[in-house]
């Protein structure tokens, strides 16, 4: 099926998106308005993004020196045209209130519509940080910060970034050294500070695609002795605009003391500017003084709490990026397998060289590789849309349902980010394999999809970080209530699947997998020693993710059987893919959980000399 057909099935036959219109926030919407949004995004993606995916990969961002000594970033015209088209569509403010210029669109529909851009060109379509930046300010900023900064990000005038990592710290945020010193407690845009430090891996950190860039920067406020507080407790969050603005959101003509130090040249996502930024080095002094002007967001010392609002959204978005790259590769390799002839079928007497070559898709191993891609990518898409629906439930459901959605989303977020980024990358690798030697050349797009996708296992928290978050925090939260909630949802699917003869055996297999994951969770923490429990956090997360995807596929197959016509190709597709997942994928959890249950310390205790 095409991406649009798949999304229609997931939105309307599986998740019942129109039911959201019964809630006051979405009352003015209908399936017709949802379809109109999908139509618009699909059209823009096809016209402004997809035709230029290779262009932005080849014409990487470069710098030119300006007369004042600053570095200017040069990008292809296609990048600007695509961004303008996206901003004009209103999708930057899709989920915002009408009074803020938004559409009050369910996040479920917004996520589905944005999928078209991820598939067309993930390298161009990096709008997620601007939306996440503005959403954070709507949650934690002052009314003035929302009116001046968030509003101008939603309307497309400005873009946004998140500035966390530093050259010496990487993912260890407790070791950041950027400092912020109070300058004016009573500034109308919030307590005004001067920041000094260096940040790197900043996507969209410098460009000329918009009037201004709004950086959200983590920094530490020094204590009374002038020293930075060790650890994460002293971390605060600041708005640091590239160009200073007034209370009406107009540029003052003053450049902030933020300088581009250089570009990171990446394996993939080459069309997205990725930068090193120096804050407060004195290249652009403000009022004759060095130090980048920044405005405190929230309270001092609560920077990480605020930033995680943006990071959690970004993690779901990265999972979607990985998924769409996987789907792009799957569609390309499926088309190639249907048209490329190579080899002969194997009969009772072996291969007959006198027969005409057959299409690749007629070979069993090609079907195996296509089935893996379909199972991974369409399953991941379903998981991510389910997670998006939980966001809507959290914000618009009744109190009990909203709280359940919040906790369930906490448990699923590490899986929603990590499982697609690992397995859809493998799907891209198989897409190359199906193309054979051609797949390793730039004559076909599958090599770029793999390169672009390789970042997503690192983006917004590595596999190891997500795994420790899952096993070390999420499954233990509130006495394990989140894990129990998930088990309840899975058991509900098992119960209804047991009533379908085609699904009963798989329902029983899922029940066994659920029990096994629960037992492994307890075994990992049996000694209450984090070093033992977390030594195999990644295998635990891999098994947990496969169990979740087995649940998703069983639920999809049930929905297809109930909503479709028996024997129809779409029903056969869902049931066959579900069957593949249970026969080939779900059994993998035994090996992963074996080391978790035994708290195997082979890796943790390996002496350095052994390497």
Secondary structure, DSSP 8 states (H G I E B T S, - for coil): --HHHHHHIIIIIIS-GGGGGGSGGGTT--HHHHHHHHHHHHHHIIIIIGGGHHHHHHS--EEEE-TTS-EEEE--HHHHHHHHHHHHHTGGGTTS-GGGT-----HHHHHHHHHHHHHHHTTT---HHHHHHHHHHHHHS-HHHIIIIIHHHHTTSEEEEEE---TTTTT-GGG---EEEEEETT-TTSSEEEEEEEEEEEET-S-SSSSEEEEEEEEEE--TTS---SSSTTEEEEEEESEEE-TTS-EEEEE-SEEEEEE---SS-TTS-EEEEEESSSTT-BTTB-SEEEEEESSTT-HHHHHHHHHHHHHHHHHHHHHHHHHHHHHHHHHHHHH-B-S--EETTEE-TTS---BGGGSHHHHHHHHHHHHHHHHHHHHHHHHHHHHHHHHHS-HHHHHHHHHHHHHHHHHHHHHHHHHHHHHHHHHHHHHGGGGGSTTSTHHHHHHHHGGGGTTTS-HHHHHHHHHHTGGGHHHHHHHHHHHHHHHHHHHHHTTSTTTHHHHHHHHHHHHHHHHHHHHHTTT--HHHHGGGHHHHHHHHHHHHHHHHHHHHHHHHHHHS-TT-HHHHHHHHHHHHIIIIIGGGHHHHHHHHHTT--TTTT--GGG-
